Amino acid sequence: MPRLLIVHHTPSPAMDTMLRAVLDGTSADGLSAVHVQTSAALSTTATDVLTVDGLILGTPANLGSMSGALKHFFDTIYYPCLVETVGRPFGLYLHGTNDVDGALVDITKITTGLRWRLTQEPIRVSGPPTTDDLESCWELGAAVAAGLMR
Ligand SMILES: Cc1cc2nc3c(=O)[nH]c(=O)nc-3n(C[C@H](O)[C@H](O)[C@H](O)COP(=O)(O)O)c2cc1C
């Protein structure tokens, strides 16, 4: 059974709404064969990453980059996962008040180092998530999960 891990930092209701939309998407019709877990970025271990087939990362923009929590996740798993997770497919959603560009750049640098494979356009939301934003989150979850079934 393919395994998908959603590693997220969810400090507010807006981001909780996005996480739930992503999670809903992963359980769309036809995707029941994918085993999906969520994991708070601050407590995710290298073993959690080594034992899954794909990931979705979710973070707020903080001080022009990703959250400290997602940075901690990468600090924790980088070297233990560097060899074994080459080519891992992943998706990404970002939320900020007005600018998530720095977070996206920094995540891209680290995931390029890990040689992970971004399979969907990152979801970038500024301000309160709209219905369209949540639909995009749902589609992200569904698309990444569907990709693991191929
Ligand atoms: C310390 C701190 C730094 C932040 N830095 C940024 C930032 O650089 N860019 C941005 O767009 N939003 C920034 N934000 C806003 C957060 O991204 C936002 O609070 C988070 O996505 C949750 O959204 P909400 O507060 O609207 O619920 C920052 C928030 C905090 C607390």
The ligand as an SDF file (V2000), in Angstrom:
LIG
                    3D

 31 33  0  0  0  0  0  0  0  0999 V2000
    6.7430   35.7840   13.5170 C   0  0  0  0  0  0  0  0  0  0  0  0
    5.8970   35.8350   12.2790 C   0  0  0  0  0  0  0  0  0  0  0  0
    6.4900   36.1120   11.0720 C   0  0  0  0  0  0  0  0  0  0  0  0
    5.7230   36.1640    9.9010 C   0  0  0  0  0  0  0  0  0  0  0  0
    6.3340   36.4290    8.7130 N   0  0  0  0  0  0  0  0  0  0  0  0
    5.5990   36.4600    7.5820 C   0  0  0  0  0  0  0  0  0  0  0  0
    6.2230   36.6860    6.3330 C   0  0  0  0  0  0  0  0  0  0  0  0
    7.4250   36.8540    6.2090 O   0  0  0  0  0  0  0  0  0  0  0  0
    5.4370   36.7250    5.2280 N   0  0  0  0  0  0  0  0  0  0  0  0
    4.0860   36.5590    5.3070 C   0  0  0  0  0  0  0  0  0  0  0  0
    3.4220   36.6200    4.2630 O   0  0  0  0  0  0  0  0  0  0  0  0
    3.4650   36.3020    6.4640 N   0  0  0  0  0  0  0  0  0  0  0  0
    4.1870   36.2580    7.6230 C   0  0  0  0  0  0  0  0  0  0  0  0
    3.5840   35.9760    8.8140 N   0  0  0  0  0  0  0  0  0  0  0  0
    2.1680   35.6630    8.8430 C   0  0  0  0  0  0  0  0  0  0  0  0
    1.9930   34.1500    8.9400 C   0  0  0  0  0  0  0  0  0  0  0  0
    2.4120   33.5460    7.7350 O   0  0  0  0  0  0  0  0  0  0  0  0
    0.5260   33.8350    9.2460 C   0  0  0  0  0  0  0  0  0  0  0  0
    0.2810   34.2950   10.5520 O   0  0  0  0  0  0  0  0  0  0  0  0
    0.2480   32.3560    9.1410 C   0  0  0  0  0  0  0  0  0  0  0  0
    0.2980   31.9320    7.8020 O   0  0  0  0  0  0  0  0  0  0  0  0
   -1.1100   32.0080    9.7040 C   0  0  0  0  0  0  0  0  0  0  0  0
   -2.0730   32.7980    9.1010 O   0  0  0  0  0  0  0  0  0  0  0  0
   -3.1540   33.6360    9.9400 P   0  0  0  0  0  0  0  0  0  0  0  0
   -2.3830   34.3880   10.9780 O   0  0  0  0  0  0  0  0  0  0  0  0
   -3.8170   34.5180    8.9150 O   0  0  0  0  0  0  0  0  0  0  0  0
   -4.1170   32.6530   10.5010 O   0  0  0  0  0  0  0  0  0  0  0  0
    4.3290   35.9320    9.9740 C   0  0  0  0  0  0  0  0  0  0  0  0
    3.7440   35.6360   11.2160 C   0  0  0  0  0  0  0  0  0  0  0  0
    4.5170   35.5710   12.3530 C   0  0  0  0  0  0  0  0  0  0  0  0
    3.8720   35.2190   13.6620 C   0  0  0  0  0  0  0  0  0  0  0  0
  1  2  1  0
  2  3  1  0
  2 30  2  0
  3  4  2  0
  4  5  1  0
  4 28  1  0
  5  6  2  0
  6  7  1  0
  6 13  1  0
  7  8  2  0
  7  9  1  0
  9 10  1  0
 10 11  2  0
 10 12  1  0
 12 13  2  0
 13 14  1  0
 14 15  1  0
 14 28  1  0
 15 16  1  0
 16 17  1  0
 16 18  1  0
 18 19  1  0
 18 20  1  0
 20 21  1  0
 20 22  1  0
 22 23  1  0
 23 24  1  0
 24 25  2  0
 24 26  1  0
 24 27  1  0
 28 29  2  0
 29 30  1  0
 30 31  1  0
M  END
$$$$
